[in-house]
Structures are given as C-alpha cells and as structure tokens.
C-alpha cells in the first residue's frame, strides 16, 4: 500500500487492530494536515511500515497499545508540528523502530503545540532508535515507560524545554543510551524515575544535568549508570 508523497487534509485513516505480517505500507514524504492516522492495537510481526520524511501539521498519529514483535517501522526524518503522536501502552518486544532524525517541535507556538507520548510503553526487546531526534518545547513524555530489555538509543538527540520527559520511567533491563544527547533545563524531566537494572549511559551528554536525574539515580551512582563527570561535580 503506497501513500508516498500524498497530502491528506482532514479525515481519518484507520489501521486499528490490523496485523502486519508481510508486505509494506508506505507514507514516505506524505503531508498530514489536521487529519488522523490510527494504528491503535495493531500488531507488527513482519513487513514494513514507513513514514520517512513525512510531515505532520496539526495531525494526530496514534499507535496506542500497538505491539511491535518483528518487522520494521520507520519515522526517519519525519517532522511533527503542533499535532499529537501517541504510543501510549505500546509494547516493543522485537523488530526495529526508528525515529532517527525526526523533529518534534512547536516553534510556531512556544507554549502549546506538539504532544508526543510514550506513556506506559514497554521496551522489552528489539531495537528502537531516536538517534539525532529533536524534542523542542513541546509536551513530550516517556512517563511511566518501562525499559526492561532490548536496545533503545537517544544518542545525539536534542531535548529542549521538555516537561516531565521521563518522569516515573523505570529502567530495569536492556540497554538505553543517551550518548552525546543534549539537554536544557526542563521541569523535572527525570523526577521519580527508577534505575534498578540494565545499563543506562549518558556518556558525553551535553548541557546541564536534567532536573531530578541525580536524585533518581542515587548516591553512589550504580555501576549500571554512566554519567558525565561534570554532572557529578559539586560546582558544575
């Protein structure tokens, strides 16, 4: 199914409950204006779904309760302004999901706009990449997400002005990397987070230590968590 380069203004495209076990669905370069695309409860166990370089302007994209157990889903280079993208309660157990170079920004409305949610999502396997993704001044949240397995990368990602990004997230297994990620001041982005297992690396991260992170990690810093030395300095 090919929607490459299409412009969808208003209306709804629904794949709710669909099972993807082969073939491909492509929205590469598509433009979504004030419409909705829903994959709620969909199961990805093969094939490929791609939104590479797609643009979302005031649109809603939903993968709530979706299950990713194989295949590939890609939002590489996608741009989302003043809309909503939700993966609430989704389960990532295998396969690959990429948001590399994606931009989630509300530069047009600094106090409103984009809402991105991975609230309650479970990352238990597979590979999920947010490499070089940009989260700017929106309402992005991995609140309550559980990182228990697999590999999740936020390497070189940029977090500017986000609120409660990883509040109450649980890091209990797998590998999570914030290598060379850039942070700016936000409102308790790691408040209440739990670090109980797996490996979490902030190696070479830039900017100030995210509010709430050092309290959540605890003292002494566990061997499973790597922090830049400057964040541990009494006068960074």
C-alpha positions as CSV (number, residue, x, y, z in Angstrom):
1,X,0.0,0.0,0.0
2,X,1.7,3.2,-1.2
3,X,0.8,6.7,0.0
4,X,4.2,8.2,-0.9
5,X,4.1,12.0,-1.3
6,X,0.3,12.1,-0.7
7,X,-1.3,15.1,1.0
8,X,-4.1,14.2,3.5
9,X,-6.1,17.2,4.7
10,X,-8.6,16.2,7.4
11,X,-10.3,12.9,7.6
12,X,-9.1,9.7,9.2
13,X,-7.1,6.7,8.1
14,X,-7.5,3.7,10.4
15,X,-5.5,0.6,10.7
16,X,-6.9,-0.2,14.2
17,X,-6.3,-3.8,15.2
18,X,-4.6,-4.6,11.9
19,X,-1.9,-7.4,11.8
20,X,1.1,-6.6,9.6
21,X,2.9,-9.9,8.9
22,X,4.4,-9.1,5.5
23,X,4.4,-6.6,2.6
24,X,4.7,-2.9,3.1
25,X,2.7,0.2,3.9
26,X,4.5,3.5,3.0
27,X,3.7,7.1,3.8
28,X,7.2,8.3,2.8
29,X,7.1,12.1,2.2
30,X,3.4,12.3,2.9
31,X,1.9,15.5,4.4
32,X,-0.8,15.3,7.0
33,X,-2.8,18.4,7.7
34,X,-5.3,18.3,10.5
35,X,-6.2,14.7,9.9
36,X,-5.7,11.5,11.9
37,X,-3.9,8.1,11.3
38,X,-4.6,5.4,13.8
39,X,-2.8,2.1,14.3
40,X,-4.3,1.5,17.8
41,X,-4.0,-2.1,18.8
42,X,-2.2,-3.0,15.6
43,X,0.3,-5.9,15.6
44,X,3.6,-5.6,13.7
45,X,5.2,-9.1,13.3
46,X,6.6,-8.7,9.8
47,X,6.8,-6.5,6.8
48,X,7.4,-2.7,6.9
49,X,5.5,0.5,7.7
50,X,7.3,3.7,6.8
51,X,6.6,7.4,7.5
52,X,10.1,8.5,6.5
53,X,10.3,12.3,5.9
54,X,6.5,12.6,6.4
55,X,5.2,16.0,7.7
56,X,2.5,16.2,10.4
57,X,1.0,19.7,10.9
58,X,-1.8,19.7,13.5
59,X,-2.4,16.0,12.8
60,X,-2.8,13.0,15.2
61,X,-1.0,9.8,14.8
62,X,-1.8,7.0,17.2
63,X,-0.1,3.6,17.9
64,X,-1.7,3.2,21.3
65,X,-1.5,-0.4,22.6
66,X,0.3,-1.5,19.4
67,X,2.6,-4.5,19.6
68,X,5.9,-4.5,17.8
69,X,7.3,-8.0,17.7
70,X,9.0,-8.2,14.3
71,X,9.3,-6.3,11.0
72,X,10.3,-2.6,10.8
73,X,8.5,0.7,11.5
74,X,10.3,3.9,10.5
75,X,9.7,7.6,11.1
76,X,13.2,8.5,10.0
77,X,13.4,12.3,9.3
78,X,9.7,12.9,10.0
79,X,8.6,16.3,11.2
80,X,5.8,16.9,13.5
81,X,4.5,20.4,14.4
82,X,1.5,21.3,16.5
83,X,0.0,17.9,16.5
84,X,-0.1,14.7,18.5
85,X,1.7,11.4,18.3
86,X,1.0,8.7,20.8
87,X,2.5,5.3,21.5
88,X,0.8,5.0,24.9
89,X,1.0,1.5,26.3
90,X,2.6,0.2,23.2
91,X,4.9,-2.9,23.5
92,X,8.2,-3.1,21.8
93,X,9.5,-6.7,22.1
94,X,11.4,-7.3,18.8
95,X,11.9,-5.9,15.4
96,X,13.2,-2.4,14.7
97,X,11.5,1.0,15.1
98,X,13.3,4.2,14.1
99,X,12.7,7.8,14.8
100,X,16.2,8.8,13.8
101,X,16.5,12.5,12.7
102,X,12.8,13.1,13.5
103,X,11.8,16.5,14.7
104,X,9.1,17.1,17.3
105,X,8.8,20.8,17.6
106,X,6.3,23.6,18.3
107,X,8.4,26.5,17.3
108,X,5.3,28.2,15.9
109,X,3.6,28.2,19.2
110,X,6.2,28.1,22.0
111,X,3.6,27.4,24.8
112,X,1.4,24.9,23.1
113,X,1.7,22.6,20.1
114,X,3.2,19.2,19.7
115,X,2.4,16.4,22.2
116,X,4.3,13.2,21.9
117,X,3.5,10.3,24.3
118,X,5.2,7.0,25.0
119,X,3.5,6.9,28.4
120,X,3.3,3.4,29.8
121,X,5.1,1.9,26.8
122,X,7.1,-1.2,27.4
123,X,10.5,-1.6,25.7
124,X,11.4,-5.3,26.3
125,X,13.2,-6.2,23.2
126,X,14.2,-5.3,19.7
127,X,15.9,-2.0,18.6
128,X,14.3,1.4,19.0
129,X,16.3,4.4,17.7
130,X,15.8,8.1,18.4
131,X,19.3,8.9,17.1
132,X,19.6,12.7,16.5
133,X,15.9,13.2,17.1
134,X,14.8,16.7,18.3
135,X,12.3,17.3,21.0
136,X,11.7,21.1,21.3
137,X,9.4,22.9,23.7
138,X,6.5,20.5,23.4
139,X,4.8,18.1,25.8
140,X,6.9,15.0,25.1
141,X,6.6,12.2,27.6
142,X,8.0,8.8,28.3
143,X,6.4,9.0,31.7
144,X,5.8,5.6,33.2
145,X,7.5,3.9,30.4
146,X,9.4,0.6,31.2
147,X,12.8,-0.1,29.7
148,X,13.3,-3.8,30.6
149,X,15.1,-5.2,27.6
150,X,16.3,-4.7,24.0
151,X,18.3,-1.6,22.9
152,X,16.9,2.0,22.9
153,X,19.1,4.8,21.7
154,X,18.7,8.5,22.2
155,X,22.3,9.1,21.0
156,X,22.8,12.7,19.8
157,X,19.1,13.5,20.5
158,X,18.2,17.1,21.5
159,X,15.9,17.8,24.4
160,X,15.0,21.5,24.7
161,X,12.5,22.7,27.2
162,X,10.7,19.4,27.6
163,X,8.4,18.8,30.6
164,X,8.5,15.6,32.6
165,X,10.1,13.7,29.8
166,X,11.0,10.5,31.7
167,X,9.1,11.1,34.9
168,X,8.4,7.9,36.8
169,X,10.0,5.9,33.9
170,X,11.5,2.5,35.0
171,X,15.0,1.4,33.8
172,X,15.2,-2.2,34.8
173,X,16.9,-4.0,31.9
174,X,18.3,-3.8,28.4
175,X,20.5,-1.0,27.1
176,X,19.4,2.6,27.0
177,X,21.8,5.2,25.5
178,X,21.8,8.9,25.8
179,X,25.3,9.1,24.4
180,X,26.1,12.7,23.3
181,X,22.5,13.8,23.8
182,X,21.9,17.5,24.5
183,X,19.7,18.6,27.4
184,X,18.4,22.1,28.5
185,X,16.6,22.9,31.7
186,X,13.1,21.4,31.9
187,X,10.6,20.7,34.6
188,X,11.7,17.5,36.5
189,X,12.3,15.5,33.3
190,X,13.6,12.5,35.4
191,X,11.6,13.1,38.6
192,X,10.6,9.8,40.2
193,X,12.4,7.7,37.6
194,X,13.7,4.3,38.8
195,X,17.1,2.9,37.9
196,X,17.1,-0.8,39.0
197,X,18.9,-2.7,36.3
198,X,20.1,-2.9,32.7
199,X,22.6,-0.3,31.5
200,X,21.9,3.4,31.0
201,X,24.6,5.6,29.6
202,X,24.7,9.4,29.5
203,X,28.3,9.3,28.3
204,X,29.4,12.6,26.7
205,X,25.9,14.1,27.2
206,X,25.8,17.9,26.8
207,X,24.1,20.6,28.8
208,X,23.2,20.7,32.4
209,X,22.2,17.5,34.3
210,X,18.4,17.1,33.8
211,X,16.4,18.0,36.8
212,X,15.6,15.0,39.0
213,X,18.1,12.7,37.4
214,X,20.8,12.7,40.1
215,X,18.2,12.2,42.8
216,X,16.6,9.4,40.9
217,X,20.0,7.7,40.2
218,X,21.1,8.0,43.8
219,X,24.4,8.1,45.6
220,X,26.7,6.4,44.9
221,X,25.9,6.1,41.3
222,X,25.3,2.5,40.4
223,X,27.7,0.7,38.1
224,X,24.8,0.3,35.6
225,X,24.5,4.1,35.1
226,X,27.2,6.2,33.4
227,X,27.1,9.9,33.9
228,X,29.4,12.7,32.7
229,X,31.8,13.7,35.4
230,X,30.8,17.3,35.2
231,X,27.3,16.4,36.3
232,X,28.8,14.9,39.5
233,X,30.9,17.9,40.3
234,X,29.7,20.0,43.3
235,X,30.0,23.1,41.2
236,X,29.2,22.1,37.6
